[in-house]
Amino acid sequence: MKNYVLLALCAPALVACAASGPATSWGKERVSMEDYRFDGALCAATAAGKQVDGNGANTAGGINGKNSTGNSLPQSSGGQNSAPAGSAFPTGGGGAYRESASADVVSRAAQQHRNQEMALQRARSDALRSCLVNRGYVEFRLTPEQRKQLAALPEGSDERRQFLHKLGSDPEVLKANRVTPD
């Protein structure tokens, strides 16, 4: 019950933050709208194609999520929890559901999947950032008023793109609000 009350109290604040739009954007002094669109599409495609190497099986507690037959989740193959051939009932610590993955295995697999998703998201974000920087773009902060205006424009719309281009190509905006790397 406490969680529901906490969620009810935090929800308006979260909605207000989400409604105000992103905190930063990218720009390049005096870039044409054509180049702005091209560079954005190129960098977005580059980032979308980014993959993360490895499956996390070699990390602490990691599993690869597949058995030798390629099926998801491990299955019994004569290990500790399987019954000897011809046995009417499983022995050796097994149970009626010995073919099911243990809660620990399921939990580790879920955590590994979350870690892989986060690593992929980080890799894509880094690829996007790197591509934009290599093409001469800089990150700049949006003022609260600009964020509010941006939030009112539909995502993917020409109006939104034109608004961001206008801000991002203005040398004064870039100079005043440039994000400096840590």
The 8 nearest C-alpha neighbors of each residue, nearest first, counted from 0:
[[1, 3, 2, 4, 5, 6, 7, 8],
 [2, 0, 4, 3, 5, 6, 7, 8],
 [1, 3, 5, 0, 4, 6, 7, 8],
 [2, 4, 6, 0, 5, 1, 7, 8],
 [3, 5, 7, 1, 6, 2, 8, 0],
 [6, 4, 2, 8, 3, 7, 9, 1],
 [5, 7, 3, 9, 8, 4, 10, 2],
 [8, 6, 4, 10, 5, 9, 3, 11],
 [7, 9, 5, 6, 10, 4, 11, 12],
 [10, 8, 6, 12, 7, 11, 5, 13],
 [9, 11, 13, 7, 12, 8, 6, 14],
 [12, 10, 14, 13, 9, 15, 8, 7],
 [11, 13, 15, 9, 10, 14, 16, 8],
 [14, 12, 10, 16, 15, 11, 17, 9],
 [13, 15, 17, 11, 16, 12, 18, 10],
 [14, 16, 12, 18, 13, 17, 11, 19],
 [17, 15, 13, 19, 14, 18, 12, 20],
 [16, 18, 14, 19, 15, 20, 13, 21],
 [19, 17, 15, 16, 20, 150, 14, 147],
 [18, 20, 147, 146, 16, 17, 150, 15],
 [21, 19, 150, 146, 18, 17, 149, 147],
 [22, 20, 23, 146, 19, 24, 141, 17],
 [21, 23, 141, 140, 20, 146, 24, 142],
 [24, 22, 140, 141, 139, 21, 138, 25],
 [23, 25, 139, 138, 140, 26, 141, 22],
 [26, 24, 138, 137, 139, 167, 136, 23],
 [167, 25, 27, 136, 137, 168, 138, 28],
 [28, 26, 136, 168, 30, 167, 137, 29],
 [27, 29, 168, 170, 30, 169, 26, 167],
 [28, 30, 168, 27, 31, 169, 170, 167],
 [31, 29, 168, 28, 27, 35, 34, 32],
 [32, 30, 34, 33, 35, 29, 168, 164],
 [31, 33, 35, 34, 36, 30, 164, 161],
 [34, 32, 36, 31, 35, 37, 30, 38],
 [35, 33, 37, 31, 36, 32, 38, 30],
 [34, 36, 32, 38, 33, 37, 31, 39],
 [37, 35, 39, 33, 34, 38, 40, 32],
 [38, 36, 34, 40, 39, 35, 41, 33],
 [39, 37, 41, 35, 40, 36, 34, 42],
 [38, 40, 36, 42, 37, 41, 43, 35],
 [39, 41, 43, 37, 38, 42, 44, 36],
 [42, 40, 38, 44, 39, 43, 37, 45],
 [41, 43, 45, 39, 44, 127, 130, 40],
 [42, 44, 40, 46, 45, 41, 39, 47],
 [45, 43, 47, 41, 42, 46, 40, 48],
 [44, 46, 42, 48, 43, 47, 41, 49],
 [45, 47, 123, 127, 126, 43, 49, 48],
 [48, 46, 44, 49, 45, 43, 123, 50],
 [47, 49, 45, 46, 44, 50, 123, 43],
 [48, 50, 46, 47, 123, 45, 122, 51],
 [51, 49, 48, 119, 52, 122, 123, 47],
 [50, 52, 119, 53, 49, 118, 122, 115],
 [53, 51, 50, 54, 55, 119, 115, 118],
 [54, 52, 55, 51, 56, 57, 115, 63],
 [53, 55, 56, 63, 52, 115, 57, 62],
 [54, 56, 57, 58, 61, 53, 111, 63],
 [57, 55, 61, 62, 63, 54, 58, 60],
 [56, 58, 55, 61, 59, 62, 54, 60],
 [59, 57, 61, 55, 56, 60, 62, 111],
 [58, 60, 61, 57, 56, 55, 62, 107],
 [61, 59, 58, 107, 62, 56, 57, 111],
 [62, 60, 56, 58, 59, 55, 57, 111],
 [63, 61, 56, 64, 108, 60, 55, 107],
 [62, 64, 56, 65, 54, 55, 61, 108],
 [63, 65, 72, 62, 71, 108, 66, 73],
 [66, 64, 71, 69, 70, 72, 63, 73],
 [65, 67, 73, 69, 68, 70, 71, 72],
 [66, 68, 69, 65, 70, 73, 74, 71],
 [69, 67, 66, 70, 65, 71, 74, 73],
 [68, 70, 65, 66, 67, 71, 64, 72],
 [71, 69, 65, 68, 66, 72, 67, 73],
 [70, 72, 65, 64, 69, 73, 66, 74],
 [73, 71, 64, 65, 70, 74, 100, 66],
 [72, 74, 66, 65, 100, 71, 75, 64],
 [75, 73, 98, 76, 72, 99, 66, 100],
 [74, 76, 98, 77, 81, 78, 73, 80],
 [77, 75, 78, 74, 81, 73, 80, 79],
 [76, 78, 81, 75, 79, 82, 80, 83],
 [79, 77, 80, 81, 76, 75, 82, 91],
 [78, 80, 81, 91, 77, 92, 93, 82],
 [81, 79, 93, 92, 78, 91, 97, 82],
 [82, 80, 77, 78, 79, 93, 89, 75],
 [81, 83, 89, 90, 86, 84, 80, 88],
 [84, 82, 86, 85, 81, 90, 89, 77],
 [85, 83, 86, 82, 87, 81, 77, 89],
 [84, 86, 83, 87, 82, 88, 89, 81],
 [87, 85, 88, 84, 83, 82, 89, 90],
 [86, 88, 85, 89, 82, 84, 83, 90],
 [87, 89, 86, 90, 82, 95, 94, 85],
 [90, 88, 82, 93, 94, 81, 86, 87],
 [89, 91, 82, 93, 92, 88, 81, 80],
 [90, 92, 93, 80, 79, 89, 81, 82],
 [93, 91, 80, 90, 94, 79, 89, 81],
 [94, 92, 80, 97, 90, 89, 91, 81],
 [95, 93, 97, 96, 89, 92, 90, 80],
 [94, 96, 97, 89, 93, 88, 98, 99],
 [97, 95, 94, 98, 99, 93, 100, 89],
 [96, 98, 94, 93, 99, 95, 80, 81],
 [99, 97, 96, 74, 75, 100, 95, 81],
 [100, 98, 97, 96, 101, 74, 73, 75],
 [99, 101, 104, 105, 73, 102, 98, 72],
 [102, 100, 104, 103, 105, 99, 106, 97],
 [101, 103, 105, 104, 106, 100, 107, 99],
 [104, 102, 106, 101, 105, 107, 100, 108],
 [105, 103, 107, 101, 106, 102, 108, 100],
 [104, 106, 102, 108, 103, 107, 109, 101],
 [105, 107, 103, 109, 104, 108, 102, 110],
 [108, 106, 110, 104, 109, 105, 111, 103],
 [107, 109, 111, 105, 106, 110, 104, 112],
 [110, 108, 112, 106, 111, 107, 105, 113],
 [111, 109, 107, 113, 112, 108, 114, 106],
 [110, 112, 114, 108, 109, 113, 107, 115],
 [111, 113, 109, 115, 110, 114, 108, 116],
 [114, 112, 110, 116, 115, 111, 117, 109],
 [115, 113, 111, 117, 112, 116, 118, 110],
 [114, 116, 118, 112, 113, 117, 119, 111],
 [117, 115, 119, 113, 114, 118, 120, 112],
 [116, 118, 120, 114, 119, 115, 121, 113],
 [119, 117, 115, 121, 120, 116, 122, 114],
 [120, 118, 122, 116, 117, 121, 51, 115],
 [119, 121, 117, 123, 118, 122, 124, 116],
 [122, 120, 124, 118, 119, 123, 125, 117],
 [123, 121, 119, 125, 120, 124, 118, 126],
 [124, 122, 46, 126, 120, 125, 121, 49],
 [123, 125, 121, 127, 126, 122, 120, 128],
 [126, 124, 128, 122, 123, 127, 129, 121],
 [127, 125, 123, 129, 46, 124, 128, 130],
 [128, 126, 46, 124, 130, 125, 129, 42],
 [127, 129, 125, 131, 126, 130, 132, 124],
 [130, 128, 126, 132, 127, 131, 125, 133],
 [131, 129, 133, 127, 128, 132, 42, 126],
 [130, 132, 134, 136, 128, 133, 129, 127],
 [131, 133, 136, 135, 129, 134, 130, 128],
 [134, 132, 130, 131, 135, 129, 136, 128],
 [133, 135, 131, 132, 136, 130, 38, 129],
 [136, 134, 132, 133, 27, 131, 137, 26],
 [137, 135, 27, 132, 26, 131, 134, 25],
 [138, 136, 25, 26, 27, 132, 139, 135],
 [137, 139, 25, 178, 24, 177, 26, 23],
 [140, 138, 177, 178, 176, 23, 24, 25],
 [141, 139, 23, 176, 22, 177, 178, 142],
 [140, 142, 23, 22, 145, 146, 143, 139],
 [141, 143, 145, 144, 146, 140, 22, 176],
 [144, 142, 146, 145, 147, 141, 19, 22],
 [143, 145, 147, 142, 146, 148, 141, 19],
 [146, 144, 148, 142, 147, 143, 141, 149],
 [147, 145, 20, 149, 143, 19, 144, 148],
 [146, 148, 19, 144, 150, 145, 149, 143],
 [149, 147, 145, 151, 146, 150, 144, 152],
 [150, 148, 146, 151, 152, 147, 145, 20],
 [151, 149, 20, 147, 152, 148, 19, 18],
 [150, 152, 148, 149, 153, 147, 18, 19],
 [151, 153, 149, 159, 150, 154, 158, 148],
 [154, 152, 156, 155, 151, 159, 150, 158],
 [155, 153, 156, 152, 159, 150, 160, 157],
 [154, 156, 153, 157, 159, 160, 158, 152],
 [157, 155, 159, 158, 154, 153, 160, 152],
 [156, 158, 160, 159, 161, 155, 162, 153],
 [159, 157, 161, 156, 160, 162, 152, 153],
 [158, 160, 162, 156, 152, 157, 161, 163],
 [159, 161, 157, 163, 162, 158, 164, 156],
 [162, 160, 164, 158, 159, 163, 157, 165],
 [161, 163, 159, 165, 160, 164, 158, 166],
 [164, 162, 166, 160, 165, 161, 167, 159],
 [165, 163, 167, 161, 166, 162, 168, 160],
 [164, 166, 162, 163, 168, 167, 161, 169],
 [167, 165, 163, 164, 169, 168, 172, 162],
 [26, 168, 166, 164, 169, 165, 163, 27],
 [167, 169, 28, 29, 27, 30, 165, 166],
 [168, 170, 172, 166, 171, 167, 28, 29],
 [171, 169, 173, 28, 172, 174, 168, 29],
 [172, 170, 174, 173, 169, 175, 176, 168],
 [173, 171, 175, 169, 174, 170, 176, 166],
 [172, 174, 170, 177, 176, 171, 175, 139],
 [175, 173, 171, 172, 177, 176, 170, 139],
 [174, 176, 172, 173, 171, 177, 139, 170],
 [177, 175, 139, 140, 173, 174, 172, 178],
 [176, 178, 139, 173, 174, 138, 175, 179],
 [179, 177, 139, 138, 140, 176, 180, 137],
 [178, 180, 177, 181, 138, 139, 137, 176],
 [179, 181, 178, 138, 177, 137, 139, 132],
 [180, 179, 178, 177, 138, 139, 137, 128]]
